[in-house]
């Protein structure tokens, strides 16, 4: 699912945090979220995966953590947190959880 996040600066720290949650390594290629630069206007969108797509894992809202790592390390954490809540509401999951399998990494 794609969400517009006007406050996003495109640093992609959330992608690194997400991949670390899933694998214990910084590998944005497996991240459950991807920051996508808009082509029709300035700014960025946040793409959150409901299911595994290729190497990318489904968002599980950092199951077992009080605050998802992507939110914890985002400069615009309130906006990203709101997006995760919307994602959870649209998918019927709390904060996007649970949907993915973990590949090593953090417990």
VMD Tcl script that draws the C-alpha trace (Angstrom):
set ca {
  {0.00 0.00 0.00}
  {1.26 3.44 -0.87}
  {0.88 6.40 1.48}
  {1.83 10.02 0.85}
  {4.13 11.48 3.50}
  {4.72 15.17 2.71}
  {7.08 15.58 5.68}
  {9.42 12.79 4.49}
  {12.86 14.03 3.49}
  {13.87 10.81 1.73}
  {16.73 9.84 4.07}
  {15.59 6.18 4.06}
  {16.69 5.56 7.66}
  {13.35 3.78 8.16}
  {14.31 1.25 5.45}
  {17.57 0.49 7.28}
  {15.79 0.12 10.63}
  {13.15 -2.14 9.10}
  {15.69 -4.42 7.47}
  {17.60 -4.64 10.75}
  {14.40 -5.69 12.52}
  {13.88 -8.53 10.06}
  {17.46 -9.71 9.52}
  {19.79 -8.20 12.12}
  {21.60 -6.49 9.23}
  {21.20 -3.22 7.36}
  {19.82 -4.51 4.03}
  {17.17 -2.16 2.61}
  {16.50 -4.67 -0.18}
  {14.49 -6.78 2.32}
  {12.74 -3.89 4.07}
  {8.96 -4.02 4.48}
  {8.77 -0.38 3.56}
  {10.26 1.56 0.70}
  {10.55 5.29 0.32}
  {9.55 6.26 -3.23}
  {10.29 9.66 -4.71}
  {7.20 11.13 -6.34}
  {7.45 11.77 -10.06}
  {4.45 14.07 -10.47}
  {5.26 16.41 -7.57}
  {7.93 17.05 -4.95}
  {8.06 14.74 -1.96}
  {7.98 11.07 -1.12}
  {5.55 8.22 -0.69}
  {5.88 5.34 1.75}
  {5.21 1.91 0.28}
  {4.28 -0.67 2.95}
  {4.03 -4.34 2.02}
  {1.10 -6.44 3.17}
  {2.71 -9.62 1.88}
  {6.19 -10.77 0.99}
  {7.23 -9.50 -2.45}
  {10.45 -10.95 -3.80}
  {13.14 -10.21 -1.20}
  {10.95 -7.66 0.60}
  {9.20 -8.96 3.69}
  {5.69 -8.07 4.82}
  {5.30 -5.44 7.52}
  {4.66 -6.94 10.93}
  {4.73 -3.64 12.81}
  {7.90 -4.79 14.60}
  {5.86 -7.35 16.47}
  {6.97 -7.60 20.09}
  {8.35 -4.05 20.23}
  {6.54 -1.14 21.86}
  {7.52 1.19 18.99}
  {8.32 -0.05 15.46}
  {11.98 0.56 14.59}
  {11.10 2.57 11.48}
  {9.11 4.99 13.66}
  {11.75 5.06 16.39}
  {14.43 6.28 13.97}
  {12.33 8.49 11.68}
  {12.83 12.26 11.96}
  {9.11 12.60 11.24}
  {8.03 9.82 13.61}
  {4.54 11.19 14.30}
  {3.70 11.18 10.59}
  {5.16 7.71 10.01}
  {3.35 6.40 13.08}
  {0.07 7.73 11.66}
  {0.79 5.94 8.36}
  {1.40 2.66 10.20}
  {-1.89 3.11 12.07}
  {-3.72 3.69 8.79}
  {-1.99 0.64 7.30}
  {-3.07 -1.44 10.27}
  {-6.65 -0.21 10.00}
  {-6.81 -0.94 6.27}
  {-5.26 -4.40 6.61}
  {-7.02 -5.33 9.84}
  {-3.71 -5.62 11.67}
  {-2.47 -3.64 14.66}
  {0.34 -1.36 13.39}
  {0.65 -3.68 10.41}
  {1.28 -6.78 12.56}
  {1.61 -9.75 12.13}
  {2.19 -10.93 8.60}
  {5.82 -11.69 7.88}
  {8.28 -14.34 8.75}
  {11.55 -13.27 10.24}
  {14.89 -13.98 8.61}
  {17.30 -14.16 11.53}
  {17.95 -10.89 13.30}
  {16.40 -9.50 16.42}
  {14.10 -11.59 18.60}
}
mol new
graphics top color blue
foreach p $ca { graphics top sphere $p radius 0.5 }
foreach p [lrange $ca 0 end-1] q [lrange $ca 1 end] { graphics top cylinder $p $q radius 0.2 }
display resetview
